[in-house]
Amino acid sequence: MRRTAKEINRSYICPYDSCQKVYGSEGSLNLHIKIKHNGGNKTDREKLAMSLVAAHLNGTMTNQIELVDLNLPPGTLTKAARKQGLGEEVQEQDLLQQVQQKLLKKQTETVKRLKTK
């Protein structure tokens, strides 16, 4: 027998600040993040977060910026750093700011290149 909507325990909360959605399964939450927040699937988000943390620590962030096309949920980079045993060494806000600065620089360069053509 299937449960009714009222019987579902909705304990999976969307991590985005502006979103108030809650779901009854992790799969439903992941689908929501993929569709509504351009978050890609869970595996892609985790791989991207791990590579960004590693690139940040190695000083090779510029090479990784080309790969950023997902909107990572809050806490993803911190979780990736903890998995690598680097929880205290990586500050998510600093890393996100670095990514955003490099993305802005990349976008500016693209616009300049297009204007000169």
C-alpha positions in Angstrom: 0.0 0.0 0.0 1.2 3.5 -0.8 1.4 6.2 1.8 -0.7 9.4 1.4 1.0 12.7 1.2 0.2 13.4 4.9 1.9 10.2 6.0 5.3 11.0 4.4 7.9 12.2 6.8 9.5 15.1 5.0 13.0 15.4 6.5 15.1 16.3 3.5 15.3 20.1 3.3 16.6 22.0 0.2 19.9 23.6 1.3 19.4 26.8 -0.8 18.6 29.8 1.3 15.8 31.1 -0.8 14.1 27.7 -1.2 11.7 26.3 1.4 11.1 22.9 -0.2 11.1 19.7 1.8 11.0 16.1 0.6 10.4 12.6 1.9 13.5 11.1 0.2 17.0 12.0 -0.8 16.3 11.0 -4.4 13.4 13.5 -4.6 15.6 16.3 -3.1 18.4 15.5 -5.5 16.0 15.7 -8.5 14.7 19.0 -7.2 18.3 20.4 -6.9 19.1 19.1 -10.4 16.0 20.6 -12.1 15.2 23.8 -10.1 18.7 24.9 -9.1 20.9 23.7 -12.0 22.7 21.5 -9.5 23.3 18.5 -11.8 23.1 15.1 -10.3 24.6 14.2 -6.9 27.6 12.4 -8.3 28.5 15.4 -10.5 28.1 17.8 -7.6 30.4 15.7 -5.4 33.0 15.2 -8.1 33.1 18.9 -8.9 33.3 19.8 -5.2 36.2 17.4 -4.6 38.1 18.7 -7.6 37.6 22.4 -6.5 38.8 21.7 -3.0 41.9 19.8 -4.4 42.6 22.6 -6.9 42.2 25.3 -4.2 44.7 23.5 -2.0 47.1 22.8 -4.9 46.9 26.4 -6.2 45.6 25.2 -9.6 42.1 26.7 -9.3 42.4 28.4 -12.7 42.4 25.0 -14.5 39.2 23.9 -12.7 37.1 27.0 -13.4 36.4 25.7 -16.9 34.6 22.8 -15.3 32.2 24.9 -13.2 28.8 24.8 -14.8 26.7 23.6 -11.8 25.2 25.6 -9.0 26.6 23.8 -6.0 24.3 23.7 -2.9 25.5 25.4 0.3 27.7 23.0 2.3 28.8 20.9 -0.6 32.4 22.2 -0.6 32.7 21.9 3.2 31.5 18.3 3.0 34.0 17.5 0.3 36.8 19.1 2.3 35.8 16.9 5.3 35.8 13.8 3.2 39.4 14.6 2.3 40.3 15.2 5.9 40.6 19.0 5.4 37.6 20.3 7.2 39.5 23.0 9.1 41.8 24.0 6.2 39.1 24.9 3.7 36.7 27.7 4.3 33.7 27.4 1.9 33.0 31.1 1.6 36.7 31.8 0.6 36.6 29.1 -2.0 33.3 30.2 -3.4 34.5 33.8 -3.6 37.6 32.6 -5.4 35.6 30.6 -7.9 33.2 33.6 -8.5 36.1 36.0 -9.1 37.7 33.7 -11.6 34.3 33.1 -13.4 33.7 36.8 -13.5 37.2 37.4 -15.0 36.6 34.6 -17.5 33.2 36.2 -18.5 34.7 39.6 -18.9 37.5 38.3 -21.1 34.9 36.5 -23.3 32.9 39.7 -23.6 36.0 41.7 -24.6 37.0 39.1 -27.1 33.5 39.2 -28.7 33.5 43.0 -28.9 36.8 43.1 -30.7 35.6 40.8 -33.5 
